[in-house]
């Protein structure tokens, strides 16, 4: 599993293309480059509460997801958590498809027909990303981006 490729593909599909699109998405309750919802923020605040409070000093908010760093951190941790539950439930490791469909449809999204269209878009982006060469240094930088949250909300 290459998290960098998956996150880039999810952003390519999810990110609003204009300021107007971003404003519309926010009115519908989806924030940032990954269109994070309140349910996702709530899950991450519960499952990673000690980390979040230690790093940020408070629970994350939906508005924090306007920061691309925070949105990526939330996405990876949400998918790690529910991907592990998928493994427990099915005995299989999560694939890009499973994780993309969880991102789109919630913890059981991998089993919902309604997430297939989203998966098709992500799959097309993955094919493009996998065809490109991503240097190991990019992977290292990406992992350092998703670890600490010290400066969130301190602007």
Residue, then its C-alpha position, 0 to 999 in steps of 0.5 A: x500500500x502506497x499511501x502517497x499514491x492513494x491520497x494523491x488520487x483521492x485529492x484529485x477526485x475530491x478537491x474542489x476545482x474553484x472557490x465557488x465549488x469549495x464554498x458550495x461543498x462547505x455549505x453541504x458540510x464537506x471541507x478541504x482538499x479531501x472533502x472531509x465530513x463531520x462524521x470523519x472528524x468525530x471518528x478521528x477525534x475519538x479514535x486518536x484523542x490522545x494524539x490530537x489533544x497532545x499535538x493540537x491541544x484540543x479536538x480537531x474541528x471541521x474547519x481545521x480541514x481547510x488546511x491540506x495537512x490536517x485533511x491528509x492527516x485525518x484521511x490517513x488515520x481514518x482509513x488506517x482505523x477502518x482499514x484495520x476493522x475491514x481486516x478483522x471483519x474479512x480476514x483480508x488486507x484492505x486494497x486501494x478500492x476498499x479504502x477509497x470506498x470507505x472514504x466515500x461511504x463510511x466504515x462499510x463503504x466498501x460494501x455499498x453499491x453507491x461507492x462504485x462510481x467514486x471508486x471508478x474515478x479514484x481508480x483512473x487517478x491511481x493508474x495515472x499516479x502509478x504510471x509516474x515515478x514517485x521518488x522515495x524522498x517524496x514518500x519520506x516527506x509525505x510521512x513527515x507531513x501526516x505525523x505532527x499536528x503541532x501548528x494546527x489552529x495556531x495561525 
